[in-house]
Amino acid sequence: MSTQKPNRPHNPAAPRQAAGHSRKPAQPAAKDAVALQPLSEAEMEQLQALLDAVPAPLEALDVSMLDGYLVGVLLQPKAVPTFQWTRNVLDSEGRSPPEGFDSRNLMALVKRRYQELNQAITQRLWFDPWVFELEEDAAPSDVVFPWVAGFSLATELFPDLMKEDASDLLEPLASLYMHLDPDDLEDADDLLEEIDTLEPPADLSEAVESLVRSTLLLADITRPQPRPNAPQRPPARRGPPSRGRY
């Protein structure tokens, strides 16, 4: 699903954490936040060009769909082996590339983004989803649709996330899937009912922030942070030894 070269990603004017959570994820200590080097704009354009160069009949993901796909992979309760998730980057159906096709440079860039997203999800940090401005009058849902479609692809290929408690998943999934066509959500009556209660995002910034917020709420479910160990009480002190004879 390759597209034209991406424009500059949309960075909403919002705090660098997903504000307004009904269940706010715990924030890590500052000493734990060692930032990875994000891909530059030139590297993102390079990545899209490499995806565009994947030969037919393969249908490579575009960079926005790829980004949502990586988030869907990272939110699985158990880590997905690299050899499993990488094959759908070059082709949404998982077909193998032709013999001799060199994807090393492409996958090196993809894995850097994977690591960056993994750190954000693990430490419950804000990240900038790769969504790209369209025409000025484009609806926010149209702009974020490829990202959500990529996320949805990951949950179809790796369904363990969807096996979690449905009531816990309902709110964050509805906030994501509200951007999809309802006809694509078959046999999901509870999800559709929840979507009907949501107001569409007022603008693109709100839509983008909702992507991050939903991601971190899902991370609380599928990848909970370990609770700090309770302080242990010191052992009771013993009195002086008896002076009796043995």
URBELRA-V641727 format. One record per backbone hydrogen bond with DSSP energy under -0.5 kcal/mol. CO is the residue of the C=O (numbers start at 1). NH is the residue of the N-H. If there is no record, write none. Layout:
BEGIN
co: (CO/CO)
nh: (NH/NH)
END
This chain:
BEGIN
co: (8/9/10/12/15/16/17/29/30/32/33/36/40/41/42/43/44/45/46/47/48/49/51/55/58/59/62/63/64/65/66/67/68/69/70/71/73/81/81/82/85/86/86/87/89/91/98/101/103/104/105/106/107/108/109/110/111/112/113/114/115/116/117/118/119/120/120/121/123/127/129/131/135/139/139/140/141/144/145/146/147/148/149/150/151/152/153/154/158/159/160/161/165/165/166/169/170/171/172/173/174/176/177/181/182/184/185/188/189/190/191/192/193/194/195/203/204/205/206/207/208/209/210/211/212/213/214/215/216/217/218/218/219)
nh: (133/11/12/14/17/126/19/32/33/34/35/38/44/45/46/47/48/49/50/51/52/53/54/58/60/92/66/67/68/69/70/71/72/73/74/75/76/84/85/86/88/89/90/91/61/94/101/103/107/108/109/110/111/112/113/114/115/116/117/118/119/120/121/122/123/124/125/124/28/129/131/10/138/142/143/144/145/148/149/150/151/152/153/154/155/156/157/158/161/162/163/164/168/169/170/173/174/175/176/177/178/179/180/184/185/186/188/192/193/194/195/196/197/197/198/207/208/209/210/211/212/213/214/215/216/217/218/219/220/221/221/222/223)
END
